[in-house]
């Protein structure tokens, strides 16, 4: 395990410098002037139907939307939100120097086509689908690898969401050779009611346990013929329909409609046919609300897996519009990503122009939140050019992970590290989105600020040594390199002057002063948060 205990460094980093460098964002109500370098002068202007519908609510609620974010903020934000990575410094330079008015749309299209998109969103879906080898899910390593590859391939190929759901719900076979059946294997229990609970949560965003008893019993019938059979191969299991069940089934759909299912028909297919119809009140609504949550920090229906009549959306017309767009696009999830990412609503500054709580709830600004655990450690490794070690607390074959793999590529929820656990990586036990915790804690701040683990990453960084070498003694150039690589922007004039002054007067060698600057920047809210 890595060392995260509090320590007193022999040469303390210049954390106190952040106070006068002005690198920590102050996310409070902004004055009328634009906050450089985080905002553009241009105000909110509808870019698509999302914005038109959002503005209607703003007018009713007497809300003023935030200004648009700057190009520097946008490129960092969209890289983190779409691919879970920081942009390279060269990509930032190229984007900032590009004069084309459609450069944001072009960048969005490029990121959605990238390999990293499938890597990052496989992580999100593995959280929901409980992809975990060990207790209490117990998929075991072979099944985890097969399941993760299938999820990754579906995202890379942009499989339509209705097909994605249908394959998970209706497949039968070996959990090693038919990866989709691991949807059933990854449920804590084999009872039909337990399966129905997982189906309702995953595809309907609904808490099954809160339904009326007759609706619960009626839906459980659709999964009453699911059976499990072990094989001679280690840890393999066959998911199939119970051939001994030959009676006609009397089931009830979640909307209350009753149906009889004859013995020769797979009741799971009957349910899937009902679920993915265009007028289903849960299916499309749940996934577009989840995507909104993933990209903007909270759902229009919040929590996103607690959809019920007494928990209405804050933008009902907008939610209905996105549902319709998903269905008309043939359940193309990337179409929904594009619509949201291209909107002025998504591209707002995180600095509200009205009450911050109300603004975040109604999306009159971009909600600030801490980076996911996997994204944060990957960012630290990318900046420093270092690697991480991961392990499973329960030794099983095939749990070794090459150190060159990024955290967002970890297939198995059982394979982890102390850093990931501390920063809120979900346990993948329930499929609830609330399992992931991005709320900051004192322990996390101490870990970034004082651990030898982070100190060693910075002091041994070959990338920092390369920046120092390439700067050839020009401190101004070195400072800009560090800012571009860590914050995805150039320093402001006041920041540049303050750091140059520190380099001159600190009586430290350039190497140590640069280490101090890196340490200061990675401890800033601007680095640690999506903004």
C-alpha positions in Angstrom: 0.0 0.0 0.0 1.1 3.5 -0.7 2.1 5.9 2.1 -0.6 8.5 2.7 0.3 9.5 6.2 0.9 13.1 7.2 4.5 14.2 6.9 6.6 17.3 7.3 8.8 17.6 4.2 12.4 18.7 4.6 11.8 21.4 2.0 8.1 22.3 2.3 6.3 23.1 -1.0 5.0 26.6 -1.5 1.4 25.9 -0.8 1.2 29.3 0.9 2.1 30.8 -2.5 -1.3 29.8 -3.9 -2.9 32.6 -1.9 -1.2 35.3 -4.0 -0.8 33.4 -7.2 -4.6 33.5 -7.6 -4.8 29.9 -8.9 -7.5 28.7 -6.7 -10.9 29.4 -8.3 -13.4 31.2 -6.1 -16.7 29.6 -7.0 -19.1 32.3 -5.6 -21.5 34.7 -7.2 -19.5 36.6 -9.8 -19.5 40.3 -10.3 -20.7 41.9 -13.5 -17.2 41.8 -15.0 -15.8 38.7 -16.7 -13.5 36.6 -14.6 -10.3 36.0 -16.6 -9.2 33.4 -17.7 -12.4 31.4 -16.9 -15.1 33.2 -18.9 -15.8 34.8 -22.2 -17.2 38.2 -22.6 -20.1 36.8 -24.7 -23.2 36.0 -22.7 -25.5 33.1 -22.9 -27.0 32.6 -26.4 -29.1 29.6 -27.4 -27.1 27.3 -29.6 -29.7 24.5 -29.9 -33.1 23.4 -28.6 -31.7 22.5 -25.2 -30.9 26.1 -24.6 -34.2 27.3 -25.9 -36.0 25.1 -23.4 -33.7 25.9 -20.5 -34.2 29.6 -21.1 -37.9 29.2 -20.6 -37.3 27.8 -17.1 -34.8 30.6 -16.4 -37.3 33.2 -17.3 -40.0 31.6 -15.0 -37.5 31.4 -12.2 -36.0 34.8 -12.7 -32.5 33.3 -13.3 -29.7 34.8 -15.2 -27.5 32.2 -16.9 -23.7 32.3 -16.5 -21.4 33.6 -19.2 -19.9 31.1 -21.6 -16.7 29.5 -20.3 -13.4 30.4 -21.9 -11.7 28.2 -24.6 -9.1 27.2 -21.9 -11.8 26.0 -19.6 -13.8 24.3 -22.4 -11.0 22.2 -23.7 -10.1 20.9 -20.3 -13.7 20.3 -19.3 -14.7 18.5 -22.5 -11.6 16.2 -22.4 -12.3 15.3 -18.8 -16.1 14.8 -19.3 -15.9 12.9 -22.5 -12.6 11.0 -22.3 -11.7 11.2 -18.6 -8.2 12.6 -19.5 -6.4 15.9 -19.5 -5.6 17.3 -22.9 -1.9 17.4 -24.0 -0.3 20.8 -23.9 0.1 20.8 -27.7 -3.6 20.1 -28.2 -4.4 23.1 -25.9 -2.1 25.4 -27.9 -3.6 24.3 -31.2 -7.2 24.8 -29.9 -6.5 28.2 -28.4 -4.8 29.4 -31.6 -7.6 28.1 -33.8 -9.8 31.1 -35.0 -12.6 29.0 -36.5 -16.0 29.6 -34.8 -17.0 25.9 -35.0 -13.8 24.6 -33.3 -15.7 23.5 -30.2 -18.1 21.4 -32.2 -15.2 19.9 -34.2 -13.4 19.0 -31.0 -16.6 17.4 -29.5 -16.9 15.2 -32.7 -13.3 14.2 -32.5 -13.4 13.2 -28.8 -16.6 11.1 -29.3 -14.8 9.2 -32.0 -11.7 8.5 -30.0 -10.6 5.3 -28.4 -10.5 7.0 -25.0 -14.2 7.6 -25.2 -14.9 3.8 -25.0 -12.3 3.4 -22.3 -13.8 6.0 -20.0 -17.5 5.2 -20.6 -16.8 1.5 -20.0 -15.8 2.6 -16.5 -19.1 4.3 -16.0 -21.1 1.3 -17.3 -19.0 -1.2 -15.3 -20.1 0.8 -12.2 -23.8 0.5 -13.1 -23.5 -3.2 -14.2 -21.5 -4.2 -11.1 -18.5 -5.6 -12.9 -16.5 -7.1 -10.1 -14.7 -10.4 -9.6 -14.8 -10.8 -5.9 -17.3 -10.6 -3.0 -20.2 -9.9 -3.0 -20.6 -10.0 -6.8 -18.3 -12.9 -7.5 -18.2 -12.8 -11.3 -14.6 -14.1 -11.0 -11.7 -12.9 -13.2 -12.5 -14.7 -16.5 -16.1 -13.4 -16.6 -15.0 -9.9 -15.6 -12.6 -9.7 -18.6 -15.2 -11.1 -21.0 -17.9 -8.7 -19.7 -15.7 -5.7 -19.8 -14.6 -6.5 -23.4 -18.2 -6.7 -24.5 -19.1 -3.4 -22.9 -16.1 -1.7 -24.3 -16.8 -3.1 -27.8 -20.5 -2.0 -27.6 -19.4 1.5 -26.8 -16.6 1.6 -29.4 -19.1 0.4 -32.1 -21.8 2.8 -30.8 -24.2 0.0 -30.4 -27.8 1.3 -30.2 -29.0 1.5 -26.7 -32.1 -0.6 -27.3 -29.9 -3.4 -28.7 -27.5 -3.0 -25.7 -30.4 -3.5 -23.2 -32.0 -6.3 -25.2 -28.8 -8.4 -25.3 -28.2 -7.9 -21.6 -31.8 -8.9 -20.7 -32.3 -11.9 -23.1 -29.0 -13.7 -23.6 -28.3 -17.2 -22.4 -25.2 -19.3 -22.2 -21.8 -19.5 -20.5 -20.8 -16.4 -18.6 -17.3 -16.9 -20.0 -18.4 -17.2 -23.6 -21.6 -15.1 -23.7 -20.5 -12.1 -21.8 -23.9 -10.5 -21.7 -25.3 -13.1 -19.3 -23.1 -11.6 -16.7 -25.8 -9.1 -16.2 -27.6 -11.9 -14.3 -24.5 -13.3 -12.7 -23.6 -9.8 -11.3 -26.8 -9.7 -9.2 -26.6 -10.5 -5.5 -29.1 -13.3 -5.5 -30.9 -15.5 -8.0 -34.5 -15.0 -6.9 -36.8 -13.5 -9.5 -37.6 -10.5 -7.3 -33.9 -9.8 -6.8 -33.4 -9.9 -10.6 -36.4 -7.6 -11.1 -34.9 -5.1 -8.6 -31.6 -4.9 -10.6 -33.5 -4.6 -13.9 -35.7 -1.8 -12.6 -32.7 0.1 -11.2 -30.5 -0.3 -14.3 -33.0 0.3 -17.2 -35.8 2.2 -15.5 -33.9 4.3 -12.9 -36.4 3.1 -10.3 -36.2 1.7 -6.8 -38.1 -1.5 -7.1 -38.5 -1.9 -3.3 -40.7 1.2 -3.2 -43.3 -0.2 -5.7 -46.7 -1.5 -4.6 -46.5 -5.2 -3.8 -48.7 -6.3 -6.7 -46.5 -4.5 -9.2 -43.4 -6.1 -7.7 -44.8 -9.6 -7.8 -46.1 -9.0 -11.4 -42.7 -7.9 -12.7 -40.8 -10.6 -10.9 -42.7 -13.2 -13.0 -40.8 -12.1 -16.1 -37.6 -13.4 -14.5 -39.0 -16.5 -12.8 -37.6 -18.9 -15.4 -34.0 -17.7 -15.2 -31.8 -20.6 -14.0 -28.1 -21.1 -13.3 -26.0 -24.2 -13.9 -22.3 -24.8 -13.0 -19.9 -26.5 -15.4 -16.7 -28.5 -15.1 -14.7 -25.4 -15.9 -13.4 -23.4 -12.9 -15.9 -20.7 -11.9 -17.9 -21.0 -15.1 -21.7 -20.9 -14.9 -24.5 -21.2 -17.5 -27.4 -18.8 -17.4 -30.4 -20.3 -19.1 -34.2 -20.7 -18.9 -35.5 -23.4 -16.6 -36.8 -26.2 -18.8 -38.9 -27.6 -16.0 -41.2 -24.5 -16.1 -44.0 -25.4 -18.5 -46.9 -23.5 -17.0 -48.5 -20.4 -18.5 -47.2 -17.3 -16.6 -49.4 -14.4 -15.5 -47.2 -11.3 -15.4 -47.8 -7.6 -14.9 -45.8 -4.9 -16.6 -44.6 -2.0 -14.5 -47.3 0.2 -16.1 -50.0 -2.1 -14.7 -50.8 -3.9 -17.9 -51.4 -7.7 -17.4 -50.2 -10.4 -19.9 -50.2 -14.2 -20.2 -46.9 -15.8 -21.4 -47.2 -19.3 -22.9 -44.7 -22.0 -21.9 -42.7 -21.9 -25.1 -42.0 -18.1 -24.9 -39.0 -16.5 -23.1 -40.6 -14.1 -20.6 -37.5 -12.0 -20.6 -38.0 -11.3 -24.3 -41.6 -10.2 -23.6 -40.3 -7.8 -21.0 -37.5 -6.5 -23.2 -40.0 -5.9 -26.1 -42.2 -3.8 -23.7 -39.2 -2.0 -22.3 -37.6 -0.7 -25.5 -40.8 0.6 -27.2 -40.8 4.3 -28.1 -43.6 5.2 -25.7 -42.1 3.5 -22.7 -42.2 6.0 -19.9 -39.0 4.8 -18.2 -36.4 3.5 -20.7 -35.3 6.5 -22.8 -36.0 8.9 -19.9 -33.6 7.0 -17.6 -30.6 6.9 -19.9 -30.8 10.6 -21.1 -31.2 11.7 -17.5 -28.1 9.6 -16.6 -26.1 11.1 -19.4 -27.1 14.6 -18.3 -26.0 13.6 -14.8 -22.7 12.3 -16.0 -21.9 15.5 -18.0 -23.4 18.1 -15.7 -23.0 16.7 -12.2 -26.7 16.1 -11.4 -29.7 14.8 -13.2 -32.8 16.8 -14.3 -34.4 14.1 -12.1 -32.2 13.8 -9.1 -31.1 11.3 -8.0 -30.9 9.8 -11.5 -31.8 6.3 -10.3 -34.8 7.4 -8.2 -37.3 8.2 -10.9 -40.9 8.3 -9.4 -44.0 10.5 -9.8 -43.2 12.6 -6.8 -39.6 13.4 -7.9 -40.3 15.5 -11.0 -37.6 16.9 -13.4 -36.5 20.5 -13.0 -36.7 20.9 -16.8 -39.6 18.6 -17.9 -39.9 19.9 -21.5 -36.2 19.5 -22.0 -36.2 15.9 -20.6 -39.1 15.0 -22.9 -37.2 16.6 -25.9 -34.1 14.5 -25.2 -36.2 11.3 -24.9 -37.7 12.0 -28.2 -34.4 12.7 -29.8 -33.0 9.4 -28.5 -35.8 7.4 -30.0 -35.8 9.2 -33.3 -32.0 8.8 -33.7 -32.4 5.0 -33.3 -31.2 5.0 -29.7 -27.9 6.6 -30.7 -26.4 7.6 -27.3 -23.7 9.7 -29.0 -26.4 11.8 -30.5 -27.5 12.8 -27.0 -23.9 13.5 -26.0 -23.5 15.8 -29.0 -26.6 17.7 -28.3 -25.7 18.3 -24.7 -22.0 19.1 -25.3 -22.8 21.5 -28.1 -25.3 23.5 -26.0 -24.6 26.8 -24.4 -26.1 25.2 -21.2 -23.1 22.8 -21.0 -20.6 25.4 -22.1 -21.5 27.9 -19.4 -18.9 29.2 -16.9 -19.0 27.6 -13.4 -19.3 31.1 -12.0 -23.0 31.8 -11.4 -24.6 35.2 -11.8 -27.3 34.4 -9.3 -27.9 32.3 -6.1 -25.3 29.5 -6.5 -27.5 26.7 -5.1 -30.5 27.6 -7.3 -28.2 28.1 -10.3 -26.6 24.7 -10.0 -29.9 22.9 -9.4 -31.5 24.5 -12.5 -28.2 24.5 -14.6 -27.8 28.2 -14.8 -24.0 27.5 -14.5 -21.8 24.5 -14.9 -21.8 22.6 -11.6 -18.4 22.3 -10.0 -17.4 18.9 -8.6 -14.3 17.0 -7.8 -12.6 14.7 -10.3 -13.4 11.0 -10.2 -10.8 9.0 -8.3 -9.6 7.2 -11.4 -9.5 10.4 -13.5 -7.5 12.2 -10.8 -4.8 9.6 -10.3 -4.5 9.2 -14.1 -4.1 13.0 -14.4 -1.4 13.0 -11.8 0.4 10.1 -13.5 0.1 11.8 -16.9 1.5 15.1 -15.6 4.5 13.4 -13.9 5.0 10.6 -16.3 4.7 8.0 -13.5 2.7 4.8 -13.1 0.4 3.3 -10.4 0.3 -0.1 -8.8 -3.1 -1.9 -8.2 -4.0 -5.1 -6.4 -6.9 -7.2 -5.3 -7.4 -7.9 -1.5 -8.4 -11.5 -2.4 -5.7 -13.3 -4.5 -7.2 -14.8 -7.6 -5.5 -15.7 -10.9 -5.4 -13.0 -13.6 -5.6 -10.1 -11.1 -2.2 -8.7 -12.2 -2.6 -5.3 -13.9 0.2 -3.9 -16.1 1.4 -0.6 -14.6 1.1 1.1 -17.9 -2.7 0.7 -17.8 -4.6 3.8 -16.7 -7.1 3.6 -13.8 -10.0 4.2 -16.1 -9.1 1.0 -17.9 -9.4 -1.2 -14.8 -12.0 -3.8 -15.7 -12.4 -5.3 -12.2 -14.0 -3.4 -9.3 -12.0 -5.7 -7.0 -8.7 -4.4 -8.2 -8.0 -1.2 -6.5 -5.5 1.0 -4.6 -5.5 3.0 -1.4 -5.7 6.2 -3.5 -8.8 5.1 -5.4 -10.5 4.0 -2.2 -9.8 7.3 -0.5 -11.1 9.3 -3.4 -14.5 7.6 -3.6 -14.2 4.9 -6.2 -17.5 2.9 -6.0 -17.5 -0.6 -4.6 -19.8 -1.8 -7.5 -21.9 -3.8 -5.1 -25.4 -2.3 -5.8 -25.3 -0.5 -9.2 -26.5 2.7 -7.5 -24.8 5.9 -8.9 -24.5 7.2 -5.4 -21.9 4.6 -4.7 -19.4 6.9 -6.3 -18.5 9.6 -3.8 -16.8 12.8 -5.2 -17.3 14.8 -2.0 -13.9 16.2 -0.8 -12.6 15.2 2.6 -9.9 16.2 5.0 -8.1 12.9 4.4 -8.0 13.5 0.6 -6.6 17.0 1.1 -3.9 15.6 3.4 -3.1 12.9 0.8 -2.5 15.4 -2.0 -0.8 17.9 0.2 1.5 15.7 2.4 2.0 12.2 1.1 5.3 10.8 0.0 3.4 9.0 -2.7 2.6 12.3 -4.5 5.9 13.9 -3.5 7.8 11.0 -5.2 5.7 11.3 -8.4 6.7 15.0 -8.7 10.3 14.7 -7.7 11.0 11.7 -9.9 9.0 13.1 -12.8 10.9 12.6 -16.1 8.3 15.0 -17.7 9.1 17.8 -15.3 12.8 17.2 -16.0 12.2 17.4 -19.7 10.3 20.7 -19.3 13.2 22.1 -17.3 15.7 21.0 -20.0 13.6 22.3 -22.9 13.2 25.7 -21.2 17.0 26.1 -21.3 17.1 28.3 -18.2 14.2 30.5 -19.3 12.0 30.5 -16.3 9.1 32.3 -18.1 8.9 29.5 -20.7 9.1 26.8 -18.0 6.3 28.4 -16.0 4.1 28.4 -19.1 4.9 24.8 -19.9 3.9 23.7 -16.3 0.6 25.7 -16.4 -0.3 24.3 -19.8 0.3 20.7 -18.8 -1.5 20.9 -15.4 -4.2 23.5 -15.8 -4.6 23.5 -19.6 -4.1 27.2 -19.8 -1.4 29.8 -19.8 -0.7 31.7 -16.5 -2.2 35.2 -16.2 0.1 38.1 -16.1 -0.1 38.4 -12.4 0.5 34.7 -11.9 3.4 34.7 -14.3 5.0 37.7 -12.4 4.4 36.1 -9.0 6.0 32.8 -9.9 8.9 34.4 -11.7 9.5 36.4 -8.6 9.4 33.2 -6.5 11.9 31.5 -8.8 14.3 34.5 -8.4 14.0 35.1 -4.6 13.3 31.6 -3.1 17.1 30.8 -3.0 16.1 27.4 -4.5 17.5 25.8 -7.6 15.3 25.9 -10.6 14.5 22.2 -10.2 13.2 22.6 -6.7 11.3 25.8 -7.5 9.6 23.9 -10.4 8.7 21.0 -8.0 7.1 23.6 -5.7 5.1 25.1 -8.5 3.8 21.7 -9.7 2.9 20.8 -6.1 1.1 24.1 -5.6 -0.9 23.7 -8.9 -2.0 20.2 -8.2 -3.3 21.3 -4.8 -5.5 24.0 -6.3 -9.2 23.6 -6.8 -8.7 24.5 -10.4 -6.8 21.2 -10.9 -8.8 19.0 -8.5 -12.2 19.9 -9.7 -14.2 19.9 -12.9 -15.2 23.5 -13.6 
